[in-house]
Structure formats: structure tokens, C-alpha cells
Amino acid sequence: MSPEIEDILGSFEALPEVGKREVASEILRRAAALEAPPLSDDELTAIADERFLELDREEAGNGQSASR
């Protein structure tokens, strides 16, 4: 991930919940207008894997079991 993207994500995380929802809505609105090819199965799998790892880290940080 590029430093610019990391900066944007860091700024997003610093927002209050209301601000995060506003930004997410605007990004989704703009992203819907992009002409992008559909994601491949490998890309979707990589995204899902990363999200599950993030959730596991969050659960571990909250003292919860990571078992499902």
C-alpha cells in the first residue's frame, strides 16, 4: 500500500464515527461511477483473507477468542 493511501486511511481512522460514515458514503458514491473491471476470484479471496486477519487482530486486542 502506498504512503499516500496509508495517510488517507490514518486520517479516516482518526475521524469520529459520524465522519467515517460520511466519508465512506462519499467514497462509495464516487467508486460506483468508476469504470473498473470486476475483481478476479484471487483478488476477492485476498481481500477476504486480509479482512479476516484484521478481525482476528481486533478480537485478540479485545481479549476475545479468535476461534469460530
N, C-alpha and C positions, 0 to 999 in steps of 0.2 A: 504494500500500500504506500502510496506516495506521501511525502511530508505534508503536502497541501491538504490531502484528504484526511490525514490524521489530525491536522489542525481544525478542520471543519467539524470532524466528529468530536473532538475535545470540546469545542465551543458548544456543540449541540448538547453534550452531556452536562455542561455547566448551566444550561437553561433550567428554569423551573418547569414543572410538568406541563403547565398551560402553554408555555413557549415551545416545548418539544412537540406537542400536538399540532400547534400552528405550523411549525417548520415541516413536520412530517407530512401534513396535508398539502402544503405548497409543493414540496418535492414530488409527492405522488401525482399531483395535478400536472406538473411540468413533465415528469417522466412518462406519463400517459401519452404525451404529444410527441415523444421521441420515436423515430423510426429505427427500431432495433430488431435484429433477428431473434427468434426465440432461443432460449437457453438450451444447451445440449443436456442430455442426461448426466454427463460427467460434471458439468457446471452446477446443475441443480443439486447433485449429490455433495459436491464440495461446499456449497452454501449451507446445506442442511447439516453437514458434519461440523462446520465451524459454529453454527448456531447451537447445536447440542453441546459442544465443548464449552461455549460461553455459559450456557445454562448450568452445566456441571460446575464450572468455576464459581458462579453465583451461589449455587446451593452449598458448595464447600465453604464459601465465605460466610454463609449464614448458619453454619453448623448443622446443616441438614444432610441426610444421607443422599448419596448420588445414585443409589440403586433404584431401579424402576420396576 
